[in-house]
Amino acid sequence: MKLPREVPVMTLPNATLFPQALLPLYIFEKRYRQMLTDSLESTRMFSIAMQKPGRTRETPSSIAGLGLIRVSVGHNDGTSHLILQGIARVELEETVRYKPYRVQRIRPLEAPPFNDVVVEALVAKVRELLEERVDLGLPFPFPFVSSTSSKPVEKAPPGFSPKDVLDYLDKLTEPDQVADLVSCAVLSGPVERQTILETVPVEARLKHLIHFLMAEIKRQRKDKNR
């Protein structure tokens, strides 16, 4: 898929769009309504960037997710609901314009080659920690995602258990997908999620994920022993 050199940027608090993940959005601000209209008439792509913490003015993080509009439903009041699918990590470069909405140049970020043996061991550790989460009854706090689904699932529906989610994630064959989609499914902290998004090398990304999972499990066990 050919990526545009410039894209609209939507800056949201605590929002992270991972490659392959599905993000439901409600578009109501006038500037973003115009952005959506323009996007649908062109590439159907725009970027989601997390607002930098502690900033009062709109300041997007430099590493963001580029998304493709899969579904868009407009309403009579001019608002819309849409599903955005992440397609790439990107670095936001210079700003082309600020109004009526922000447009920036982007640079796609691709993971460098990795050591297969090391990464295989890291993926196995992630799988082990996910089983521990299930045994401890920890939830999957963010929408469960699938590259083939047309709808995000905000919580496991009846008959769809965390074990089912675990089995799905276990079928992922690409280590970078494991790192991204597991992070999307289980990490609730925006800082943790942004850390994973900003980490391009697969080995480092998996190590961050393992660290976050181990810390969460440790907290949960400590709380249970009180």
trRosetta pair geometry for C-beta under 8 A, 3 or more apart (Angstrom, degrees):
i j d omega theta_ij theta_ji phi_ij phi_ji
1 68 8.0 -63 -178 -69 157 143
1 87 6.5 -61 79 -177 151 139
3 45 7.5 -164 -143 168 72 173
3 66 6.7 35 -140 143 123 165
3 87 7.8 176 -94 110 107 122
3 88 6.4 -33 -91 16 145 159
3 90 7.9 -178 179 -90 150 127
3 106 7.2 -89 151 90 124 124
3 108 5.8 122 43 -56 162 125
4 7 5.5 126 78 -67 119 87
4 43 5.1 -86 -38 -68 130 166
4 45 6.2 175 12 68 117 134
4 106 7.6 71 90 39 73 117
5 105 6.0 -23 157 -139 79 86
5 106 7.1 177 -178 45 33 74
6 96 5.4 26 -143 -28 135 153
6 103 5.6 40 169 168 109 106
6 104 6.8 -170 -147 100 76 23
6 105 5.3 -47 -94 -92 77 56
6 106 7.1 148 -113 4 26 83
7 43 7.5 -84 -110 68 93 143
7 45 5.7 -69 -127 118 124 100
7 46 5.5 163 170 -128 103 46
7 47 5.1 104 106 -19 128 100
7 66 6.5 105 38 -128 175 104
7 90 7.9 56 33 103 138 171
7 103 6.9 -169 99 -148 22 74
7 104 7.0 -24 61 62 66 66
7 106 5.6 3 18 -15 110 132
8 35 4.7 140 -170 -154 160 113
8 38 7.2 118 -46 82 138 120
8 39 6.2 -88 23 -69 133 111
8 46 4.1 -31 72 -127 97 113
8 47 7.0 -173 93 26 49 75
8 101 5.5 22 -147 113 112 124
8 102 6.8 108 -161 83 63 59
8 103 5.5 -47 -94 -95 51 75
9 46 6.9 -170 -80 -179 23 91
9 47 4.8 -22 -110 70 71 107
9 49 5.5 4 -171 2 107 123
9 60 5.7 -67 160 -46 133 167
9 64 6.9 -3 -137 162 104 178
9 92 6.5 50 -103 -119 145 133
9 101 7.8 -179 54 152 57 93
9 102 4.5 -52 58 103 99 112
9 103 6.9 160 2 -108 86 22
9 104 5.2 22 -30 13 134 110
10 25 7.9 43 124 -143 166 151
10 32 6.2 61 -112 -119 112 117
10 35 7.0 152 -70 117 98 161
10 46 6.1 67 -12 136 100 125
10 47 7.0 -179 26 88 68 52
10 48 5.5 -23 70 -107 99 62
10 49 7.2 162 80 25 46 73
10 101 7.9 -19 -84 -174 67 126
11 49 5.1 -31 -104 76 70 97
11 50 7.6 36 -156 145 70 9
11 51 5.2 89 166 -77 101 80
11 58 5.1 128 70 -166 151 101
11 59 7.4 135 -154 65 152 20
11 60 4.3 -121 -100 -78 111 92
11 102 7.1 38 -18 32 108 149
12 15 3.6 28 89 6 119 141
12 48 6.3 -23 19 -161 117 94
12 49 7.5 140 24 74 68 46
12 50 6.8 -52 74 -113 67 45
12 51 6.5 -122 99 -20 19 96
13 50 7.3 51 -149 -159 23 72
13 51 4.8 -33 -88 33 59 127
13 190 7.9 -37 160 -125 64 165
14 50 6.6 57 -84 -139 7 105
14 51 7.8 -21 -13 39 47 94
14 190 3.9 -98 -136 -88 77 144
15 23 7.6 78 -167 -155 106 142
15 48 5.6 -94 131 172 121 116
15 49 7.8 69 82 91 102 20
15 50 5.6 -175 61 -94 60 72
15 190 7.8 -2 -11 -131 21 114
16 48 7.6 134 -155 117 13 117
16 50 6.0 -6 -74 -56 72 119
16 65 6.7 97 178 -17 53 129
16 184 7.6 -148 102 -106 108 79
16 190 6.9 168 -27 -145 112 71
16 193 4.2 -158 11 140 163 121
16 194 5.8 -141 -91 -74 123 62
16 196 8.0 71 178 63 151 98
16 197 5.4 -147 -155 -42 113 141
17 21 6.3 -164 -163 73 57 114
17 23 5.2 -69 -108 -25 96 149
17 47 7.9 -167 51 -166 139 53
17 48 4.0 97 -11 56 130 129
17 64 7.3 29 46 173 103 72
17 65 2.9 -151 85 79 93 146
17 66 7.8 -167 103 32 129 16
17 67 5.4 -71 176 -57 153 117
17 84 6.7 -46 -127 114 137 120
17 86 4.5 168 160 -86 90 111
17 197 8.0 76 63 -118 44 137
18 21 4.1 74 62 -6 89 129
18 65 6.2 -83 -59 -104 15 140
18 86 5.2 171 94 55 34 171
18 145 7.8 164 67 53 112 171
18 180 4.2 158 -179 -176 127 103
18 181 6.9 -179 113 -76 143 46
18 183 6.6 145 -84 79 152 109
18 184 4.8 -116 25 -64 141 120
18 193 8.0 -104 -52 -169 108 97
18 196 7.6 -16 -99 112 119 115
18 197 6.4 -126 -92 -95 75 93
19 65 7.0 -156 -52 -140 53 102
19 86 4.6 -134 -104 128 22 111
19 87 6.3 13 -133 170 81 9
19 88 6.0 45 -97 -88 109 19
19 89 6.3 -65 -39 -34 111 75
19 176 7.7 4 68 139 135 109
19 177 7.8 -95 99 -102 103 68
19 180 5.6 -28 54 -175 83 169
20 85 7.2 -20 -152 -177 24 93
20 86 5.9 -33 25 75 28 97
20 87 7.9 92 -57 -97 44 37
20 145 6.9 117 124 139 80 126
20 147 4.5 -49 -156 -81 99 106
20 177 6.1 19 20 -129 161 96
20 180 6.5 109 42 104 108 133
20 181 6.2 -47 92 -71 123 108
21 65 7.8 -38 51 -159 111 157
21 85 7.3 174 87 -150 36 56
21 86 4.7 33 46 14 77 125
21 143 7.8 116 -174 83 100 105
21 145 4.4 -53 -135 -136 68 166
21 180 7.0 -129 -35 150 106 104
21 181 6.6 171 -76 -107 88 70
21 184 4.6 -168 -102 -122 137 162
22 70 7.4 -47 -127 24 102 145
22 83 5.7 -11 -168 -172 104 104
22 84 7.3 147 -158 76 52 45
22 85 5.5 -24 -99 -98 70 73
22 86 7.8 -123 -65 4 28 80
22 143 6.7 -94 81 121 87 137
22 145 5.0 169 22 -134 83 94
22 146 7.2 -11 -7 47 124 53
22 149 6.6 -90 -19 81 155 100
22 151 7.6 124 141 150 157 15
22 152 4.4 -164 105 -74 114 96
23 48 6.7 -28 85 -31 168 167
23 67 6.7 -73 38 -112 119 153
23 83 7.3 145 72 -159 42 54
23 84 4.7 -25 64 65 96 97
23 85 7.7 174 19 -84 75 26
23 86 7.1 74 -11 -41 110 91
23 143 7.6 159 -108 44 45 143
23 152 7.1 58 -101 -62 13 151
24 81 7.0 -9 -170 -172 95 95
24 82 7.5 163 -152 87 53 41
24 83 5.8 -29 -98 -101 64 70
24 84 7.9 173 -88 20 15 76
24 143 7.1 136 3 -70 101 160
24 152 5.1 -124 -31 35 103 133
24 154 7.9 -52 21 -67 139 101
25 81 7.3 162 85 -154 50 50
25 82 5.3 -15 61 63 95 87
25 83 7.7 165 18 -92 78 22
25 84 5.9 31 -5 -7 122 115
26 79 6.8 6 179 175 84 118
26 80 7.6 170 -156 88 46 46
26 81 5.7 -21 -104 -101 68 73
27 32 5.1 -142 -151 124 95 111
27 33 5.8 138 147 -85 109 62
27 36 5.2 44 -171 -42 170 147
27 79 6.1 167 87 -162 63 67
27 80 4.5 0 52 57 113 91
27 81 7.6 -167 16 -79 80 23
27 82 6.5 26 -14 6 116 112
28 32 7.4 29 51 68 34 118
28 33 7.2 -2 -166 -57 13 105
28 79 4.5 -6 -100 -116 76 113
29 32 4.4 70 67 18 97 105
29 33 6.7 -159 90 -15 45 85
30 33 5.6 -54 -148 30 30 114
30 34 6.7 27 154 -15 63 103
30 100 7.8 -88 122 178 91 122
31 34 5.9 -55 -157 36 33 109
31 35 6.4 38 145 -23 65 106
31 99 7.6 -90 -125 -140 123 64
31 100 4.9 -166 -129 153 86 87
31 101 4.4 141 167 -76 102 91
32 35 4.9 -44 -143 35 42 120
32 36 6.3 48 154 -24 67 98
32 101 6.5 113 -82 -106 48 139
33 36 5.8 -48 -150 32 30 112
33 37 6.6 33 150 -19 61 104
33 78 5.8 16 -145 159 152 99
33 79 7.2 -88 -95 -105 115 41
33 80 7.1 136 -122 4 79 106
34 37 5.6 -52 -150 35 34 113
34 38 6.3 30 154 -15 67 107
34 100 5.2 4 78 100 153 141
34 101 6.4 -180 79 -18 103 119
35 38 5.9 -59 -148 40 29 108
35 39 6.1 29 155 -21 65 110
35 46 6.4 64 162 -101 114 157
35 100 7.7 -147 -53 98 80 97
35 101 4.4 -25 -69 37 116 170
36 39 5.6 -55 -144 37 29 112
36 40 6.3 29 159 -19 65 106
36 69 7.7 111 -147 -95 83 149
36 72 6.8 156 -176 -144 116 139
36 80 5.9 -174 147 46 166 148
36 82 7.0 -173 -136 -27 127 151
37 40 6.1 -58 -150 35 26 108
37 41 6.5 14 155 -10 62 112
38 41 5.9 -66 -150 43 31 107
38 42 6.2 2 159 0 68 117
39 42 6.1 -76 -142 48 28 94
39 43 6.7 -57 -156 62 69 71
39 44 5.8 88 155 -123 87 25
39 45 6.5 -149 -155 52 107 29
39 46 5.2 -63 -101 -37 145 109
39 69 6.3 115 128 -19 121 135
40 44 6.1 47 -113 -100 41 75
40 69 6.5 -61 -88 73 77 160
40 72 6.3 -96 -91 47 127 164
44 68 5.7 43 117 -160 101 74
44 69 4.5 -117 -174 41 90 99
45 66 6.2 12 -174 178 115 97
45 67 6.6 165 -148 86 68 43
45 68 5.4 -32 -94 -97 82 62
45 69 7.3 -139 -75 -5 31 80
45 87 7.5 -66 -122 34 115 136
46 66 7.7 -158 117 -149 19 64
46 67 6.4 -17 68 60 58 89
46 69 7.8 40 14 -44 91 99
46 84 7.8 -69 60 -128 86 134
47 64 4.7 68 173 121 115 135
47 65 6.6 157 -155 83 72 42
47 66 5.1 -41 -97 -99 84 62
47 67 7.0 141 -111 13 30 79
47 90 6.3 -89 -115 59 129 134
47 92 7.0 157 126 -84 162 105
47 104 7.5 -59 40 54 145 106
47 106 6.6 165 -62 -86 144 138
48 64 6.1 179 83 -175 43 103
48 65 5.1 -10 57 62 94 96
48 67 6.0 35 -8 -9 105 126
48 84 6.9 124 -36 114 127 155
49 60 3.4 41 115 -161 144 116
49 61 5.3 -168 -176 46 94 73
49 64 3.7 -55 -88 -101 83 127
49 65 7.9 179 -75 26 48 62
49 92 6.4 0 -90 -38 144 145
50 60 7.2 114 65 -154 35 65
50 61 4.7 18 63 0 85 127
50 64 7.5 -174 6 -108 65 80
50 190 6.6 148 -142 -179 140 112
50 194 5.3 -75 28 -95 159 124
51 55 6.7 -141 172 61 91 108
51 58 6.9 -86 -119 -142 104 58
51 59 6.5 84 -158 63 69 63
51 60 6.7 -61 -98 -100 44 46
51 61 7.5 48 95 -25 2 84
52 55 4.7 54 81 -1 98 130
52 59 4.4 -47 28 104 115 109
52 60 7.2 91 -24 148 87 8
52 61 5.6 138 -73 -74 77 69
53 191 7.7 -9 -35 -83 144 99
55 58 7.8 83 122 -146 120 4
55 59 4.1 -47 135 29 167 131
58 102 7.5 -149 129 -42 135 141
60 64 6.4 -6 169 -71 122 131
60 92 6.1 42 105 21 125 171
60 102 7.4 173 -15 117 132 161
60 104 7.9 -129 59 -11 144 153
61 64 6.4 146 79 -69 87 80
61 92 7.9 124 101 19 46 127
61 194 6.4 -134 -118 -153 174 127
61 198 7.6 -93 161 -74 129 117
62 91 6.0 4 155 -156 89 78
62 92 5.4 -137 -153 49 49 91
63 89 6.6 -7 -172 -173 100 99
63 90 7.4 161 -153 84 55 40
63 91 5.9 -33 -98 -102 66 63
63 92 7.5 -145 -74 4 18 84
63 109 7.3 -8 -135 -11 103 155
63 194 7.7 129 77 -171 106 82
63 197 5.8 158 124 126 115 96
63 198 4.3 137 54 -106 156 78
64 89 7.9 150 81 -158 34 55
64 90 5.7 -27 68 67 80 89
64 91 8.0 126 22 -118 75 18
64 92 5.6 49 5 -40 120 109
64 106 8.0 -88 60 -121 109 115
64 197 7.8 10 -128 158 17 136
65 86 4.7 -49 -178 -125 124 112
65 88 7.5 152 -158 81 57 43
65 89 6.6 -44 -104 -104 60 50
65 90 7.3 118 -134 21 13 87
65 197 6.6 -82 -55 -143 96 129
66 86 7.1 101 72 -153 46 64
66 87 5.6 -59 99 61 92 88
66 88 4.5 -2 48 60 117 91
66 89 7.6 -171 10 -94 89 2
66 90 4.8 66 -35 -14 111 130
66 106 6.6 89 -77 -179 126 164
66 108 7.6 -57 8 -101 145 84
67 84 3.8 35 158 172 145 109
67 85 6.0 147 -157 70 86 33
67 86 5.3 -51 -95 -91 83 45
67 87 6.4 135 -123 5 29 86
68 84 7.0 145 66 -159 32 65
68 85 5.2 -26 60 62 87 92
68 87 5.2 58 -16 -32 107 131
69 72 5.4 5 177 -45 125 114
69 82 5.7 -41 -143 -176 99 132
69 83 7.5 112 -160 76 55 53
69 84 6.0 -38 -96 -102 53 71
70 82 7.9 137 52 177 62 83
70 83 4.7 -48 62 95 105 103
70 84 7.1 163 8 -113 87 17
70 85 5.0 66 -37 -15 122 112
70 150 6.8 -160 143 -140 128 70
71 82 6.1 173 93 -152 61 59
71 83 4.3 37 43 28 99 108
71 150 6.4 84 -43 -176 135 94
72 80 5.7 2 -172 177 89 131
72 81 7.6 167 -151 88 45 45
72 82 4.2 -5 -104 -105 72 107
72 83 7.9 -132 -62 27 50 62
73 80 6.3 157 79 -159 45 77
73 81 5.0 -7 58 60 101 89
73 82 7.0 -179 20 -78 63 56
74 78 7.7 -31 -167 -146 99 24
74 79 7.7 155 -154 91 58 36
74 80 4.8 -36 -100 -98 58 98
75 78 7.1 -35 77 37 78 21
75 79 5.0 -6 46 67 120 79
75 80 6.5 -169 5 -86 82 42
75 81 7.6 66 -34 -7 109 85
83 150 7.1 126 68 177 168 58
83 151 7.0 -111 -92 -111 149 41
83 152 6.6 175 -130 -16 108 97
85 147 7.5 92 -159 -136 125 62
88 108 5.1 -48 175 -131 141 101
88 109 7.5 142 169 41 90 65
89 108 7.2 99 78 -162 59 60
89 109 4.3 -57 104 59 107 110
89 197 6.5 167 -119 -173 109 75
89 200 6.7 -172 101 -105 156 86
90 106 4.2 -6 178 -171 136 118
90 107 6.4 142 -163 67 77 40
90 108 5.5 -46 -102 -98 81 45
90 109 6.3 179 -103 -1 23 89
91 106 6.8 143 70 -160 47 62
91 107 4.5 -16 55 59 101 99
91 109 5.9 97 -28 -53 91 111
92 104 4.7 26 -161 123 96 152
92 105 7.7 119 -166 75 51 51
92 106 6.2 -35 -103 -103 48 74
93 104 6.3 159 60 169 53 99
93 105 4.2 -41 68 85 111 100
93 106 6.5 -175 10 -92 91 19
93 107 5.9 78 -39 -17 117 101
94 104 6.8 -179 96 -151 33 82
94 105 5.5 27 53 25 73 116
95 98 6.4 31 163 -66 134 78
95 102 6.5 -63 -141 -158 111 94
95 103 7.2 110 -166 78 66 51
95 104 5.1 -48 -105 -97 54 88
96 103 4.4 -49 60 102 113 100
96 104 6.2 -178 1 -102 84 26
96 105 6.4 111 -47 -38 102 77
97 102 7.4 -175 95 -140 56 36
97 103 5.0 26 47 40 84 106
98 102 5.6 -8 -132 -97 50 71
109 200 5.0 -109 162 -108 119 126
110 200 7.5 58 89 -169 19 118
111 114 7.2 -22 152 -34 115 112
111 176 5.6 -154 -3 -94 156 136
111 200 5.5 -176 -97 165 63 76
111 201 6.0 118 -150 -120 88 30
111 202 5.0 61 -171 -40 147 89
111 205 7.9 -64 -111 -6 128 136
112 200 7.4 72 -4 125 80 107
112 201 5.8 -23 39 -105 97 87
114 118 7.1 -116 165 70 96 107
114 119 5.1 74 128 -49 131 133
114 175 7.3 -94 67 75 150 149
114 201 6.9 130 -87 -172 107 85
114 202 4.8 -74 -46 55 155 115
114 203 5.3 166 -143 -36 121 98
115 118 4.0 52 90 18 116 113
115 119 6.3 159 82 -14 60 88
115 203 6.9 39 35 -75 90 135
116 119 5.9 -62 -143 42 27 107
116 120 6.0 31 159 -24 66 108
117 120 5.9 -53 -147 32 26 112
117 121 6.7 24 154 -16 60 106
118 121 5.9 -60 -156 36 31 109
118 122 6.4 28 150 -18 66 108
118 203 5.9 10 119 -117 124 121
119 122 5.5 -54 -146 37 36 113
119 123 6.3 38 154 -21 68 103
119 175 4.8 -20 171 -116 124 167
119 202 5.9 17 -118 118 128 120
119 203 5.9 -99 -82 -86 85 77
119 206 6.7 137 -139 3 72 158
120 123 5.8 -51 -147 34 30 111
120 124 6.5 34 152 -20 62 105
120 175 7.9 -96 -73 -82 45 127
121 124 5.7 -52 -151 34 33 114
121 125 6.6 35 150 -20 63 104
122 125 5.6 -52 -151 34 34 113
122 126 6.6 39 149 -21 65 100
122 175 7.6 66 79 -153 109 124
122 203 6.7 159 -17 -138 162 63
122 206 4.0 80 149 132 134 142
122 207 6.6 -68 -133 -62 132 64
122 210 6.7 -107 -158 -41 87 135
123 126 5.5 -49 -151 32 35 114
123 127 6.6 38 150 -20 65 102
123 175 5.5 -105 -68 -118 124 93
123 178 5.4 35 -127 113 103 170
123 206 6.7 -69 -65 -134 58 142
124 127 5.6 -51 -151 34 34 114
124 128 6.5 37 149 -21 64 104
125 128 5.5 -50 -148 34 35 115
125 129 6.4 32 154 -16 66 105
125 206 8.0 105 63 163 108 109
125 210 5.5 15 119 -115 123 129
126 129 5.9 -59 -149 39 31 108
126 130 6.3 33 152 -22 66 105
126 178 6.3 122 86 158 157 118
126 179 7.8 -122 -91 -90 161 58
126 182 6.1 56 176 140 129 177
126 206 6.4 -92 -48 -155 126 95
126 209 6.1 13 -109 114 116 124
126 210 6.2 -99 -78 -80 73 84
126 213 7.0 134 -133 0 65 161
127 130 5.7 -53 -148 33 31 113
127 131 6.7 34 152 -20 63 102
127 170 6.2 76 -125 -108 116 91
128 131 5.9 -54 -157 31 32 112
128 132 6.8 33 147 -18 63 103
129 132 5.3 -48 -152 33 39 116
129 133 6.6 46 148 -24 66 98
129 210 6.6 163 -16 -134 155 68
129 213 4.1 78 150 137 144 139
129 214 6.5 -80 -121 -65 135 66
129 217 6.6 -122 -156 -33 92 143
130 133 5.4 -46 -151 29 37 115
130 134 6.7 38 150 -18 65 101
130 166 5.5 155 140 -124 120 101
130 169 6.8 -136 -153 86 168 144
130 182 6.9 -95 -79 -142 128 121
130 186 7.3 -127 -114 -63 91 156
130 213 7.4 -60 -62 -143 58 144
131 134 5.7 -51 -151 35 35 112
131 135 6.4 36 150 -19 66 106
131 166 6.8 95 -84 -154 62 147
132 135 5.6 -55 -147 38 33 112
132 136 6.2 25 156 -13 67 109
132 217 5.4 18 125 -122 130 140
133 136 5.9 -64 -149 42 29 106
133 138 4.3 -75 -167 55 84 124
133 162 7.7 -128 114 173 95 140
133 186 6.7 -22 -163 -141 172 134
133 213 7.0 -81 -53 -156 120 101
133 216 7.4 17 -103 107 107 123
133 217 6.6 -100 -77 -84 70 98
134 137 7.7 42 178 -70 31 25
134 138 7.4 -78 -67 46 24 80
134 162 4.9 177 -118 118 94 124
134 163 6.0 94 -156 -77 145 68
134 166 5.8 -34 -56 -50 143 145
136 217 6.6 174 -15 -133 158 79
136 220 5.1 69 171 133 146 145
136 221 7.3 -85 -115 -65 133 73
136 224 7.7 -124 -148 -38 100 145
138 186 7.8 52 125 -151 119 102
138 216 7.0 85 -140 147 158 118
138 217 7.7 -93 -30 -93 151 66
138 220 6.1 -75 -73 -91 115 158
139 162 7.5 -136 -136 -83 39 127
140 144 6.2 43 130 -74 143 92
140 155 7.8 150 76 -134 90 56
140 156 6.9 89 44 -38 120 104
140 162 6.0 164 -22 -117 108 92
140 165 5.7 -76 -49 141 159 174
140 185 5.0 -34 -158 171 113 87
140 186 5.8 -65 -127 -89 70 64
141 186 7.1 79 23 -155 84 31
141 187 7.9 -92 52 96 114 19
141 188 4.2 12 70 -87 160 106
142 184 5.8 -117 98 168 136 59
142 185 6.2 -146 67 -133 93 21
142 186 7.5 -79 27 -14 98 12
142 187 7.3 -6 -2 66 131 54
142 188 6.9 -180 -38 -98 94 60
143 152 4.0 0 -176 175 145 116
143 153 6.0 138 -160 67 80 43
143 154 5.3 -44 -96 -98 84 47
143 184 7.6 -39 71 158 73 102
144 152 7.4 152 63 -170 52 68
144 153 4.5 -17 50 67 101 107
144 156 6.9 71 -27 -78 141 69
144 165 5.7 -112 -121 -117 130 116
144 168 7.8 71 -175 69 118 154
144 185 5.8 40 -114 -122 61 103
145 149 7.5 -160 -170 44 42 124
145 152 6.5 -21 -98 -124 70 89
145 181 5.8 -134 72 -140 113 95
145 184 5.5 -10 7 116 137 141
145 185 6.7 -128 18 -69 89 89
146 149 3.8 80 67 -5 116 110
146 168 7.4 -71 -93 -179 105 137
149 152 7.4 120 109 -82 125 34
149 153 7.6 -52 161 -20 161 97
153 156 7.1 58 144 -95 126 34
153 157 6.7 -91 -154 -23 123 96
153 160 7.6 -64 175 117 156 158
156 160 4.4 -154 -169 101 87 92
156 161 6.2 77 171 -117 152 15
156 162 6.6 -103 -45 -59 157 55
156 164 7.3 131 -141 56 123 116
156 165 6.7 -95 -89 -39 118 119
157 160 4.8 55 56 22 70 124
160 164 5.2 -102 -161 65 61 152
160 165 7.6 76 162 -47 89 85
161 164 5.0 114 55 -1 65 97
161 165 7.4 -122 107 1 46 85
162 165 5.3 -50 -153 35 42 115
162 166 6.3 48 147 -23 69 102
163 166 5.3 -49 -148 34 35 116
163 167 6.4 39 151 -21 65 101
164 167 5.6 -50 -149 34 33 112
164 168 6.6 36 150 -21 63 102
165 168 5.6 -53 -153 33 34 113
165 169 6.4 29 153 -15 67 106
165 185 6.5 163 177 -171 127 142
166 169 5.9 -56 -146 39 30 108
166 170 6.2 36 152 -26 64 108
167 170 5.5 -53 -147 32 30 117
167 171 7.0 33 153 -24 61 102
168 171 6.0 -60 -162 26 33 111
168 172 7.9 48 143 -35 60 88
169 172 5.8 -28 -168 -3 47 115
169 178 7.0 96 179 -131 90 73
169 181 6.5 -171 -121 110 93 112
169 182 5.8 88 -156 -84 138 87
169 185 6.9 -110 -77 28 132 161
172 177 4.8 -148 -170 106 126 116
172 178 5.0 164 97 -74 133 75
172 181 6.4 176 -84 49 156 139
173 177 7.6 37 57 48 49 133
174 177 4.2 79 75 6 100 109
174 178 7.0 -165 94 -11 52 82
175 178 5.3 -48 -149 31 39 117
175 179 6.5 38 155 -18 68 101
175 202 5.2 74 111 -179 116 136
175 206 6.8 -44 178 -61 107 132
176 179 5.7 -49 -150 35 36 112
176 180 6.3 25 156 -11 67 110
176 202 5.0 -88 -79 -105 82 111
176 205 7.2 54 -128 68 68 154
177 180 5.9 -61 -141 45 31 104
177 181 5.5 10 171 -3 71 116
178 181 6.7 -61 -126 46 17 94
178 182 5.7 14 173 -12 59 118
178 206 7.4 25 98 -101 110 105
179 182 6.5 -62 -140 40 14 105
179 183 6.3 15 159 -19 56 115
179 196 6.7 -175 160 -162 95 112
179 202 6.3 -169 -11 -150 148 73
179 205 4.3 58 -177 128 153 118
179 206 5.1 -97 -91 -74 113 69
179 209 5.6 -154 -142 -25 77 147
180 183 5.8 -62 -152 37 25 112
180 184 6.3 24 154 -19 64 107
180 196 7.1 153 -108 149 53 119
180 205 7.7 -15 -57 169 68 141
181 184 5.4 -47 -143 35 37 115
181 185 6.2 32 157 -18 66 108
182 185 5.8 -60 -145 40 31 108
182 186 5.9 -15 172 15 69 116
182 209 6.3 71 94 -165 119 142
183 186 6.9 -79 -131 51 19 82
183 187 4.9 -12 -165 6 65 128
183 192 7.7 -158 -155 136 100 93
183 193 6.2 137 161 -123 106 68
183 196 4.3 -173 -140 140 162 174
183 209 5.7 -101 -74 -107 97 112
183 212 7.9 65 -120 64 88 150
184 187 7.5 -18 -67 37 11 93
184 193 7.5 80 -96 -135 49 111
186 213 7.2 27 120 -99 142 96
187 192 4.7 -138 -170 109 127 123
187 193 5.1 164 106 -72 125 81
187 196 7.0 160 18 -7 165 141
187 209 7.8 -103 -54 -129 127 79
187 212 6.0 6 -108 144 114 148
188 192 7.8 47 61 49 42 130
189 192 4.0 78 77 8 107 110
189 193 6.6 -179 90 -10 56 85
189 212 7.7 -143 42 -150 121 122
190 193 5.6 -56 -144 39 33 111
190 194 6.1 31 159 -18 68 107
191 194 5.9 -56 -145 39 29 108
191 195 6.3 37 152 -26 63 105
192 195 5.6 -52 -151 30 30 116
192 196 6.8 29 153 -16 63 102
192 208 8.0 163 -160 159 76 104
192 212 4.9 103 -152 -123 129 141
193 196 5.9 -53 -155 34 33 109
193 197 6.5 33 149 -18 65 106
194 197 5.4 -51 -146 37 37 114
194 198 6.1 30 157 -16 69 109
195 198 6.0 -62 -145 41 27 105
195 199 6.4 24 156 -22 63 111
195 208 5.7 -158 131 -174 113 143
195 212 8.0 158 71 -60 133 131
196 199 5.9 -60 -146 33 30 109
196 205 5.9 78 -152 -153 74 90
196 208 5.8 -175 -89 101 71 132
196 209 6.3 61 -106 -71 121 89
196 212 8.0 -60 -55 -4 112 151
199 204 5.1 -138 -173 112 119 106
199 205 4.4 162 108 -87 117 75
199 208 5.6 170 -9 -2 167 149
200 204 7.9 33 62 60 47 122
200 205 7.5 -116 99 -52 7 116
201 204 4.4 68 78 17 105 109
201 205 6.5 -174 90 -15 51 89
202 205 5.5 -57 -146 36 31 115
202 206 6.3 29 159 -17 67 105
203 206 6.1 -59 -151 37 28 107
203 207 6.4 27 152 -19 64 108
204 207 5.6 -54 -147 37 33 113
204 208 6.5 37 153 -21 65 102
205 208 5.9 -52 -153 32 31 111
205 209 6.5 30 150 -18 63 107
206 209 5.5 -53 -148 37 35 114
206 210 6.3 38 153 -21 67 103
207 210 5.7 -50 -146 35 32 112
207 211 6.4 36 153 -21 63 104
208 211 5.7 -56 -153 35 31 114
208 212 6.4 27 153 -17 66 106
209 212 5.8 -56 -148 37 31 109
209 213 6.2 29 155 -17 66 108
210 213 5.8 -56 -144 39 30 110
210 214 6.1 29 158 -19 65 108
211 214 6.0 -57 -146 37 26 109
211 215 6.4 26 156 -19 62 108
212 215 5.8 -56 -149 36 30 111
212 216 6.4 30 154 -19 64 107
213 216 5.8 -55 -149 36 31 111
213 217 6.3 29 155 -17 66 107
214 217 5.8 -55 -145 39 31 110
214 218 6.2 35 154 -22 65 107
215 218 5.7 -53 -147 35 30 114
215 219 6.5 31 154 -19 63 104
216 219 5.8 -54 -151 34 31 110
216 220 6.4 29 153 -19 64 107
217 220 5.7 -55 -148 36 32 112
217 221 6.3 30 156 -17 67 105
218 221 6.0 -55 -146 37 29 107
218 222 6.3 30 154 -20 63 109
219 222 5.7 -59 -149 37 30 113
219 223 6.3 29 155 -20 66 106
220 223 5.8 -54 -148 35 31 110
220 224 6.5 29 154 -19 64 107
221 224 5.7 -56 -148 36 32 111
221 225 6.4 25 155 -16 65 110
222 225 6.0 -63 -149 39 29 107
222 226 7.1 45 150 -41 61 95
223 226 5.9 -39 -159 3 36 117
